[in-house]
Every structure is written in structure tokens, then in C-alpha cells.
Amino acid sequence: MTDVNVTVSDAAAKRIAAIVAAESEKSALRVSVEGGGCSGFSYKFDLDGAPQDGDLVIERNGAKLLIDPVSLIYMAGSEIDFVDNLLGQSFQIKNPNAVASCGCGTSFSV
């Protein structure tokens, strides 16, 4: 699935690398899309040890991100960023496929 363009910002790559470095048995951050949330779908973030068959593997600045094939359908063209501001720290996904999203930034609809 190398034709699907999902990008990871420098800030997100640094944060992923820091999180994974603290977990001895995990080597990557997995982002997936689940049904639910206030807008219909929500993003889920988990630490994972290895890619599964069909996963998109994105490596940047020592960080590894995994996205399963089903989630990738909903995330094509997205940018994954990490924001640290007065409201707190969080991963944010700028998804061009989302027609609506909630204020928390983790729920969307297509």
C-alpha cells in the first residue's frame, strides 16, 4: 500500500520515538480507526511490538508508525501531528476525508 499518502510531522515523530523508547517490548505506535465517538468514527492509539500483514509502516526520525489496511481507507491523505499547547498535549490527525469532527479531535465522520 505504498500509494497511500499518510504523513507524520517532525513533532509527532519525536513524541512517538520518546514514547516507544520508554517501552522495552514495544517498537511502534499503532493508529487505527474504530466505529464510535461523537462523530461516528474515532482514532485509537496503541503501542505495538511488530507490524501485522498488510500494515502501512511509516518510519521517520527513529519513530515507527503502523496503520492497518482497513483504517488506512479512512486515513488516506492524513497528516499526523503532535501538539503541545495551553490545552495540553495530544496527537492530532488532519484528515481530508473527514467531513465533520468533534472538539476533542479524536472523533470524525466521512
Phi, psi and omega in degrees: 000048182281352180275355180267126186260100171242129182247156179236125180290164176301317181298318180293318180299317179297318181291319178299313180300319180293318181294313183293326180298333181277353182243109187294329184262003181243147183232357185205161172258128178258129174249130178224164179247130179236154172290143180123189183085167186287346180246006176117318177229156175219154178271143177235137180241126179221152171274144184220154182272329184200155177294151173261166178304130176089351180297144166277128179248120178247124178242131180208127175049044178083001179255146178235129180239137180241137175225126180286159185301322181291315179296326182299328177302319182277343186253003183306129178085003183282157170241130177259125184233163173236126185244135177232103182219191182299335180278349180126190179249136178195154169281138176233139180246118176269103188249113180291346180276343183282125178267343176208150176214167180262173181294334183283343177081005180249000182233143183205168173227154180240000000 
